Amino acid sequence: MLWILLFLLILVVFGFGFMMQILWYVAVGLLVVWLVGLLMRGRARGGDRRRFGRGRSRV
């Protein structure tokens, strides 16, 4: 019985370590996607603000 519990404990620890490794990769990937989206949205917004701002001041 002790060997089975030890084996299950080893499996749980191994699985937890494996999942933590995958979660780090997922977190880094999401960070990159978020930064790219932030930069792209920031540029588009800045261009739109300037264009709309000039149009309002003329009218």
Secondary structure, DSSP 8 states (H G I E B T S, - for coil): -HHHHHHHHHHHHHHHHHHHHHHHHHHHHHHHHHHHHHHHHHHHHHHHHHHHHHHHHH-
